[in-house]
Amino acid sequence: MENIYAALLLHKLGKEINEESLKKVLAAAGTEVNESQIKSLVASLKGVDIDKELESASLVTATPKAEEKAPEKKEEKPKEEKGEAAAEGLSALFG
C-alpha cells in the first residue's frame, strides 16, 4: 500500500512516477523499499491516466449501495388472540 500512496503523492505533486522518485519518497517516510514491487508498480502505471482512474474510482464509491430490503416482520397477534387460538386448538382435541 505504501508504494501506491507514494505514487499518488508524486502524481498529486506533478512529479514523474519512476523508480527513483518512489524510492526517495518511501525512504523519506521510513518504509522498507521493495525493489520488485516498485518496478511492478511503475510498469503497471505506464500509459495509465491516473486522474481518470481516480475519478472513476471515486464515482464507484460515491454511488449509493442498493438499499437492502428490511425483512418484513410478521404481524404478531395480540397475546389475547394467541391464548384464544390455543384454547380453540385444545377444545378441538377434546371435542
Secondary structure as a PSIPRED ss2 file (coil, helix, strand):
# PSIPRED VFORMAT (PSIPRED V4.0)

   1 M C   1.000  0.000  0.000
   2 E H   0.000  1.000  0.000
   3 N H   0.000  1.000  0.000
   4 I H   0.000  1.000  0.000
   5 Y H   0.000  1.000  0.000
   6 A H   0.000  1.000  0.000
   7 A H   0.000  1.000  0.000
   8 L H   0.000  1.000  0.000
   9 L H   0.000  1.000  0.000
  10 L H   0.000  1.000  0.000
  11 H H   0.000  1.000  0.000
  12 K H   0.000  1.000  0.000
  13 L H   0.000  1.000  0.000
  14 G C   1.000  0.000  0.000
  15 K C   1.000  0.000  0.000
  16 E C   1.000  0.000  0.000
  17 I C   1.000  0.000  0.000
  18 N C   1.000  0.000  0.000
  19 E H   0.000  1.000  0.000
  20 E H   0.000  1.000  0.000
  21 S H   0.000  1.000  0.000
  22 L H   0.000  1.000  0.000
  23 K H   0.000  1.000  0.000
  24 K H   0.000  1.000  0.000
  25 V H   0.000  1.000  0.000
  26 L H   0.000  1.000  0.000
  27 A H   0.000  1.000  0.000
  28 A H   0.000  1.000  0.000
  29 A H   0.000  1.000  0.000
  30 G C   1.000  0.000  0.000
  31 T C   1.000  0.000  0.000
  32 E C   1.000  0.000  0.000
  33 V C   1.000  0.000  0.000
  34 N C   1.000  0.000  0.000
  35 E H   0.000  1.000  0.000
  36 S H   0.000  1.000  0.000
  37 Q H   0.000  1.000  0.000
  38 I H   0.000  1.000  0.000
  39 K H   0.000  1.000  0.000
  40 S H   0.000  1.000  0.000
  41 L H   0.000  1.000  0.000
  42 V H   0.000  1.000  0.000
  43 A H   0.000  1.000  0.000
  44 S H   0.000  1.000  0.000
  45 L H   0.000  1.000  0.000
  46 K C   1.000  0.000  0.000
  47 G C   1.000  0.000  0.000
  48 V C   1.000  0.000  0.000
  49 D C   1.000  0.000  0.000
  50 I H   0.000  1.000  0.000
  51 D H   0.000  1.000  0.000
  52 K H   0.000  1.000  0.000
  53 E H   0.000  1.000  0.000
  54 L H   0.000  1.000  0.000
  55 E H   0.000  1.000  0.000
  56 S H   0.000  1.000  0.000
  57 A H   0.000  1.000  0.000
  58 S H   0.000  1.000  0.000
  59 L H   0.000  1.000  0.000
  60 V H   0.000  1.000  0.000
  61 T H   0.000  1.000  0.000
  62 A H   0.000  1.000  0.000
  63 T C   1.000  0.000  0.000
  64 P C   1.000  0.000  0.000
  65 K C   1.000  0.000  0.000
  66 A C   1.000  0.000  0.000
  67 E C   1.000  0.000  0.000
  68 E C   1.000  0.000  0.000
  69 K C   1.000  0.000  0.000
  70 A C   1.000  0.000  0.000
  71 P C   1.000  0.000  0.000
  72 E C   1.000  0.000  0.000
  73 K C   1.000  0.000  0.000
  74 K C   1.000  0.000  0.000
  75 E C   1.000  0.000  0.000
  76 E C   1.000  0.000  0.000
  77 K C   1.000  0.000  0.000
  78 P C   1.000  0.000  0.000
  79 K H   0.000  1.000  0.000
  80 E H   0.000  1.000  0.000
  81 E H   0.000  1.000  0.000
  82 K H   0.000  1.000  0.000
  83 G H   0.000  1.000  0.000
  84 E H   0.000  1.000  0.000
  85 A H   0.000  1.000  0.000
  86 A H   0.000  1.000  0.000
  87 A H   0.000  1.000  0.000
  88 E H   0.000  1.000  0.000
  89 G H   0.000  1.000  0.000
  90 L H   0.000  1.000  0.000
  91 S H   0.000  1.000  0.000
  92 A H   0.000  1.000  0.000
  93 L H   0.000  1.000  0.000
  94 F H   0.000  1.000  0.000
  95 G C   1.000  0.000  0.000
